[in-house]
Amino acid sequence: MSRTKKVEAAGRFGPRYGRKVRKLFIDTERKLRRKYKCSNCGALQVKRVSTSIWQCKRCGVKFAGGAYSPSMPTTSVETTSGGRSDVEV
């Protein structure tokens, strides 16, 4: 019996938990297991050591990042004045 490509690492769950949850798990697992580019030496050798700890296998630099990828997504914060303008007439 051949193995399927569709379920990947979520195959261990069998039919449990539903398709959507297993698909989200597959996407997260892919992000977690792939190799990333090192910001220090530029090699594709960065792997996760533990939660939020990443290490380059080539140059040995260790750094903190996100739980599932070395760089955390940045969010845009805009400050508003509540619709009032600060310009005097």
Buried (B, 14 or more C-beta within 10 A) or exposed (E): EEEEEEBBBBEEEEEEEEEEEBBEBBEBBEEBEEEBBBBEEEBEBBBBEEEBEBBBEBEEEEBEBBEBBBEEEEEEEEEEEEEEEEEEE
